[in-house]
Amino acid sequence: MIAETETAVAALNLRFLLDYPREAARRIEGMPADEVSAMLAVQPIHAVVPVWQNLTADVEQAIFTRLPEQRAADLLAELEPANSAALLNRLDDDERKRYSNLLSPQAGAEIRALMVYEPDSAGELMDPRVPSFRGELTAQEALARLRLTKWRGLRELYLLDEDGRLAGRVDIQDLALADPEQTLARISRKIVDAVQDTAPREEVVEKMQQDAVADLPVIDFDGHLVGVIRQAKLASAVQQETTLDIQTMVGASRDERALSSSLFSVTKRLPWLQINLLTAFLAASVVGLFENTIAKYTALAVLMPVVAGQSGNAGAQALAVTMRGLVLREISLRHWPKVLYKELKVGLLNGLAVAATTALGVYVWSRSLGLVVVISLSMVISMVVAGFAGAMVPITLQRIGFDIAQSSSIILTTFTDVVGFSSFLGIATLLSFML
C-alpha cells in the first residue's frame, strides 16, 4: 500500500513538473532544499530541466549541492552550457572542481570555457553568489528564505520577472520595515543601473561614478542576473583605473606592472621614449634658431626654463581638468568651444598674475627693464597658449580615436616647450634694442 502511494505521488509530481514547470518552480522555492532534492532525484532528467530553468539562483544552488553526484552531472550536461557555467561559478572552488570532473571531457571543456571571463571585465569582477527573488513573494516569505539560507552582508535584494530577467531591487531596510503580507513588488525600487558581464572595467567605473551605486548588478546578454559587483570591488576598480591613467600619462603601458620583466618593460616604454626624444629635438631646434640672440644676451639662457616651466605647468593643469571632464562625461566633444574659451580666460588671468611676480623678480635680479618686458610678454603669451593646448589636445585626440591618457602629455609638453621658447626668444630678438 505504501509503495503504491509513493508511486502515485511520484506520477503526480512528474505530471505537474512536465505540464506546469513555472508553477512547480514557484512551489519549490518555498520548500526545504533537502526535500526538493530528494524529490527531483527520482524524476527523469527531461522533467527536471524545464523546472530548473525557472528557479532563482540561490534556490538553484542550494538544491544542486544536495543532489546525488550522478544526478548533478546529468543536470549539468542537459542544461544550456551557459546556465551550467553560471551554476558552477556560484559554487566554492572545491565544489566547482569536483562537479566539473564528473562531466565528459567535451561537455566539461565547453562549460569551463564559458566560466572564464576576460581579465578586468565585469564578469571577472563580480560575485556570482547573489540571491534573487520573485516580486510576488511577501516580505514575510522573503525574510524566512533569508534566514534559511543565512545570507549575510546584503544591502539589497534583486527581483526577477517571469522570464528570469532583472526587474527591480529591494533595500534590506525597506524589507525589514514592510508589513509581513506586503509583496516585494510593492516595496521594490527601480534598478539604477546594471552592466553586462562582458563589459570592460572602464564601463564599470563609469557607471559607478555616474550613479554613485554601492553594488552594481551584472546581467548576461539576455538580461538575466548573473552576479553583483560589490562596493569593495567597485572601489578597487576605480583605484586601478585611476592609477592606470596616471601610468599611461607618462607613456607607460597599461599592461606593465611593478614586477614585470625588464624586457617587457623596455618593449612597452621604449617607443614612447623615442617619440619623446624626437619632440625634444624639435624644441631644441627652436632654441637653435635664436643661437645668436642667446650668445649676445646670456641672461636669456638663464630665464628660458622659467617660461617653459610655467607654461608646461599651466598646460598640465588644463589638461588634467579637461581629461577628467571627458572621462567622467561631464563634458562632451560638443562642449569644446566653451571649454577652450574658459581655459583661454584662465590662462590670460594666470599669465598676467605670474608675469607681474616674474617681472618683479627679474628686475631685482637684472636691473634691466628690457628683460622685464620680454619675459612678461612671453609669460602671458605662453600661458594663454598652454591653457588652450591643454584643453584642445585631449578633445582633439578623443575625436580622432586616440587614447587621451597615453598621448596627451607628450604632445602637450612638445607644444608648451616650442611655444615657450619661441615666444621668449622671439620677443627678445624683436626687442633686442631694449636689452
N, C-alpha and C positions, 0 to 999 in steps of 0.2 A: 504494500500500500504506500509506504514512504517512497519507494523507488518510483512508483507510478506518479506520485505527486511531484517529485523532483523533475521527472521527465516532462510533465505537463508545464511546470513553471519555466523550464528551460525553453520549451517550444514557444510559450507565450512571450518570453523575453526576446527570442530570436525574431519572432514576427514583429514585435514592437521596434526592435533595432533596425530591421530592414525597411519597415514602412514609415517610420517616423524618427529618422536619425537626429533631427534637430531637437525635437521634444525630448528624445531619450538623453541627449547631451545635457539639456537643462535639468532633468531629473538627477542625472549622475553627479552634476556639480554640487548638489546639495546632500550627497550621500558620503559616508566614510570611505576613504580611499581603499582600505583593506577589503571592504565588502564589494566595491566595484571591481577591483582587480580579480577577485575570485570569480565573479560573475562573467567578466569578459574572457577569462582564461579558458572557459569551456565553450565559448561561442566560436563559430567559424570565422576565420580572419576576414572574409569578404563582408561580413555583417558588422565587424568592429570598426573597419576603416572609415565608413561614412560618418559614424558617430564620433569617432576620434577627431575628425577634421572640424567638428563643431565645438570642441571643448576649449575652454580658456587655457592659457599656457601653464598657470600654476597648478590647476587640477590635472592637466595632462601629465605634468612632471611627477606629481605625487602618485598617480596611478601607475605610471610606467615603471617606476623603480620597485613596485611591488608585484609586477607580473613575473611569471616564470621566465627564465632566460630564453628558452626556445620561443615562447610566445612573443617576447620583446623583440627578438631577432626577426621573426616573421613580420611583425608590425613595421619595423624599420624598413624591411625590404619592400613591403606593399605600399607604404606611403609615398607621396611625391618626394623625390630626393631633397628638395629644398626644405620641406617640412621635417624630414628626418634629421637634416643638418641642424635646423633650428632647435629641435628637441634635444639632440645630443649636446649642443652648445650650452644648454641650460644646466647640464649636469656637472658635477665635480670632475676634476681631471681623472681621477682613478676610475670612476664610474664610466666616464666617456670612453676611456681606453678599453675597459672591459667589454662594453657593448659593441664598440667598433670591431673588436676581434671576433665577435660572433657572426659578422656579416661575411658574405662571399667576397673574394678579392675584387671582383668587378664592381659590385654594389658598394663595398667599403671605400674603394678609391674614388668613386663618383661622389659619395656623400662627404668624404673628407675634403675633397677639393672645394665643395660648397661651404664648408665650415671655416675656410681661411679667407680673411678679408685683406684687402690691400693695406700696407702699412700706412698709418696716420689717417685711415678712413673712419667714418662714423661707426661702422660695424666693428672695427678693431678697438675703438674707444669705449663702446657701450658695455653695459652689464646686461646680458641676455635674460637674467633671472628677475623677471618683473611680473607681479601679479596683475591680472586683468579681470574685469567683472562685467556682468550684463546690467544694462540700465534698469531692467525690471526688478532686480533684487532690492529688497528692503534694507534699510540701514541696519536693522537687527540681524538679518541674514548675512550681510557683508561683515559685520563685526564678529559673528560666530565663525565665519570662514577664516578671518584673520587670526582669531585665537587658535583655531585648529591647525593652521599652517605655521603659526608662530613667526610671521614676517616681522622683522624689526627695522627701524630706521626709515620707515616710509614717511614721506611728506604728502603724497597724494596717490590716489588710485586712478587707474585708467579704465575707461569704459569702452566696450566694443559694441558695434551694431550687429544686426542679424547676420551679416556676411563676415563677421570677424574683423572688420576694419576699425581703426581708431576713431572714436566718436566723441569723446569728452574726458573730463577729469574731475575728480572729487578731492578736495582738500581733506586731510585727516581731521582737522579741527571741525570742519563742517559736518563730517560723518559722525564725530563724537557728540555733537550738539543736536543732531537731527532727531526728529521723532522716530521711534522704533519702526513704525509702519510706513514711513516715508520712503519712496523709491530713490535709488541713486540717480536716476534720470532727473528727478525734481531738484536735487541739490547739486547737480553737476555744473561745471563751468566749461566754457569754450576752450578748446586747445589753442594756446597762444601760438605755438609753432612746433613743427616736427621736422626731422631731417631724414633723408633716405639713407639706408645703410651703406651705400656706395659713395656717399658724398665725401669730399676731402675735408681735412681738418680746417682749412681756411673757411669753408662754409659753416662748419660747426661754430667756430669762433665768431663769425659774423652774426649768426643768429643769436648767440648768447649775448653779444654786446648790444644788438639792436633791441632785444626784447627783455633783457635782464632776467632770464629764467634761472631757476635753481637746478631743475632737472630737465633734460631735453629728450623727449621720446624719439625713438628711431623706428622707422617703418620700412617695409620692403617695397618692391615695385608695385605691388597690388594694394598698398595702403594698410597691410596687416602690421600690428605692433610686434616688433622682434626684440626690443630691448630699450634701455634708457641710459643716457649718459649722465652720470651723477655729477654733483657740484664739484667734487674734488677733481674728477677727470676734466670737467669743463675748465676749471681754473688752471690745471696743468696744460691743457691745450692752448689756452690764451698765453700762458707764460712761454711755452715753446714757440708759438707763432711770433711773439714779440722778440724773443732772443734771436730767432731766425732772421727777422727783418734787420736787426742790428748787425748780424753777421754778414748778410748779403750787401748791406750798405757800404761795406768796406771791401767788397769784391770777393769775399769768401763764399764758398758754395753752401747751399742749404744741406747738402748731404754730409759735409765734413763734421766730425766730432773731435773733442779734445784728444781722444786716444786713437784717432785714425792713423793709419800708417803714413810714414814720411812721403812715400812715393804717391799715395793717393792725394795727400795734401798739396804736393807740388803740382800734380796734374790739374787740380781744381783752381789753384791760386795763380799759377804762372801766366795763363793767358791774360788775366786782368792786370797783372803787374806789367806785362809787355805793353798793353794798351795804355796804362798809366804812364809808362816811360815815353811813349810817343807824344802823349799830351804834354808831358813835362818839357820835351824838346820844342814843342810848339810855343809854350810860354817863354822858354829860353830864347827862341828865335826873335820874339817880340822885343825882348831886352836888347838883343844884339843889334837891332835896328837903330838903337839910340846909344850905341857904344861911345861915340864922340862926345855926346852930351854928358854921359856919366864920367868920362875921363876928365872933362873940364870942370865939372862940379861934383866932387867926390861925396858931398853930403847927400846927394840923391841916392847913392848906393846904400847909405845907412837907413834912409827913410822908406825905401821901396817895400821892404817886408811889412811895414806898418800898414800901408794902404792895402796891400794884397791880403794881409791877415784879417783886417777889419771887414773887407768886402767878402772874404770867404766865410767869416762867422755870420754876417748878415744873410748871406745866401743860404747857409745851412739852417738858420732859424726859419726862413721862409719855406725851405724845402721840407723840413720836419712837420711844420703845421699843415702844409698842403698835402703831403703824403698821408698824414693821419686822417685828414678830411676825406681823402679818396678811399682809403682802406675802410673807414667806418661808414662810408657813404653819406657823410654829412654834406658833401658836395658832389656834383656830377660834372661831366665834361661841359654841359651847357652853362655852368656857373663860371666858366673861365674868365669872362670879361670882369665880373665883379671881384673875383679873387685877385686878378692881376692889378686892377685899379687900387684895391686895398693895399697890396704889397708895394706898389709904387709910392703910395702916400706914406706908408710906414718907413720905406727906405729913405724918402726925402726928409722926413722929420728926424729920423735917427741920424741921417747923414749930417744934417745941419748941427745937431747937438754934439755929435762926435767931432765934427770939423772944428767947432768952437773950442772944445777941450784940446784937440790936437794943435790948433793954431797957437794957443797959449803956451803949450809945452815946447813947440818948435821955436817960438820966438825967444823964450827964456834960454833955450839951448844954443841957438844960432845967431840971434840978434839980426836976422835977415827978414825984412818984410816981404821980399820977393818969394822966398822959400815958404813963408806962411801962406801967401796967396796960392801958390802952386799946390801945396798939399791940401789946403782947404777945399779948393775947387775939385781936385781929383778925388778927395774923400767923399764928397757929396755925390759926384757922378758915379763912382764905383759902387757905392752902397745902394743907390737907386737902381742901377742896372743889376746888382746882385739880388735884390729883392724881387725884381721882375723875373730874373732867370730862375731863382729858387722856386717860384710858383709855376713858371712856364715849362720847365724841364719835365717834371713828373706828369703834368697834364698832357704834354705832347707825347711822351713815351707811352702812357696808357692808351692814348688814342691810336697809336700805331701798333700796339700789342706787345710792347717790351715789358720786362719785369722792372717796375719802377724802383723797387728796393735795391736791386743789384746794379742798375745802370745809372741812376740819377746822380749819385755823389761824385763819380768820376767825371761825368760831363759837366756838372756844376763847378767842380774845382778848376777844370780847364778854363771854363768861361770866366770865372771870377779872377783867376790869375792873369789871363790875357787882358781883360778889361782894366784890372787894377794897374798892371804895369804900363799898358799903352796910354791910359788916361794920365797917369802921373808923369811919365817921361815925355808924353806928347805935349802936355801943357807946359812942362819945364822947358822944352825946346822952343815952343812958341813965345814964352815969356822969359827967355834967357837973358834979355837985356835988363831984367829986374833982379837977377841973381847976383 
